[in-house]
Amino acid sequence: MMDGTDRHCRYFHRLLTKRARLYTEMITADAIIHGDRDRLLGFNVSEHSVALQLGGGDPAKLAEAAKIGEAFGYDEINLNVGCPSGRVQSGAFGACLMKEPALVARCVAAMGDAVDIPVTVKCRIGVDDQDPEESLTEFIDTVAQSGCNIFIVHARKAWLDGLSPKENRTVPPLDYDLVHRLKRARTALTVVLNGGLETLAQSHQELDGVDGVMLGRAAYGTPYILSGVDREFFGDPTPAPLREDVVRAMSDYLKAQFLLGVRPHSITRHMLGLFHGSPGARVWRRFLSENAPASRDDILDRAADVMRNIYVAV
C-alpha cells in the first residue's frame, strides 16, 4: 500500500500481531538502486517476518533491487503486478504488466536467480477487457514456469482506463470463486486471496479453499482487528494486546524516533483507526489529527489521557 505500510506502520502492526507476515509499501526498483536505501528499506528487527514489495518491469533492475532487499534482511521479495495507480501506469509497470505475462516471468526468473529468499507475485484477476477466466490462468501458468509458486491474487480486475486508483479498489466486482477455482486447478501453487476482506470472520470463510488471505485497507483503517489474528488463524492462546498497552508501546517508540528527527505525524497517522468501533473513536482520531503537527513527543501520552477519561466516564 503506497504511502501506507512504511516502517512506522509496520512497527505498529507488529504490536498487534506476532504471526502475520507484513509487507512494505511498493517501492520501485529504480528508487532502491539510486535512492536513499536506509530510508527506503530500513526496518526494525521486530517486524519479522516482513516482505519487500517491489515495482518495476526491467528484469535486471528488479534483480538488483531484490538482491539489495535480501541484504537488508527481508524474508520475501514480492513483485506487485496489481497496482493500478497513475504512477505505475506512466512507468508501464504494476497492473500494466498483467498484459505481459512473459515479461513478468523474465522478471521473476531474474529475481529468483539473484536471491535465496522466496520471490512471490501479487496480481489482479485481469485488466481492462481481458476475460479473467482465461487471462488469470494464462498469467499464472506463464509466471509459474519461471519458478514462482506463490501468488497473492486481488480478486478484482483493474481498469487502467476509466477508473481512478480509489475506484479500482471498489468498483470492479469481486470474484472470489475464480480465485478458489484457480487453487483447485493448480494445487501445487500457493494461492493467497486478497481484495475486499473487511473482517476476520469473512477472511476465515474465504480461507476455505485457498492457502492464505491478505488484508490491506481493513488492516490499515481498522488496525485493531489484527489483534485477533494470532489467536483465530494460528491458534496462539496468548491474550490479544490491549489498546492502552499498544499506545504505551507506540509512545516509547515515537519518543525514540523523535530524537532521530522523525515528525510525530509520520507515526500517529497510521494509528488513527486504532479505536474504531469503540467509545471515543472520533475523539481519538480528532486529537491525533489536530495535535500531531505541533511536533511534541508526548502526543500519545496526552491522547491516552484523553481516552482514559472517556472510558472512566463510560
Secondary structure as UniProt FT lines:
FT   TURN            2..4
FT   HELIX           7..16
FT   STRAND          22..23
FT   STRAND          27..28
FT   HELIX           29..34
FT   HELIX           37..41
FT   HELIX           45..47
FT   STRAND          50..55
FT   HELIX           59..72
FT   STRAND          76..81
FT   HELIX           86..90
FT   TURN            91..92
FT   HELIX           94..99
FT   HELIX           101..114
FT   STRAND          119..127
FT   TURN            128..129
FT   HELIX           132..144
FT   TURN            145..147
FT   STRAND          150..158
FT   TURN            160..162
FT   HELIX           165..168
FT   TURN            169..170
FT   HELIX           176..185
FT   TURN            187..188
FT   STRAND          190..194
FT   HELIX           200..207
FT   TURN            208..209
FT   STRAND          212..214
FT   HELIX           217..221
FT   HELIX           223..228
FT   HELIX           229..234
FT   HELIX           243..258
FT   TURN            259..261
FT   HELIX           264..268
FT   HELIX           269..271
FT   TURN            272..277
FT   TURN            279..280
FT   HELIX           281..291
FT   HELIX           292..294
FT   TURN            297..298
FT   HELIX           299..313
//
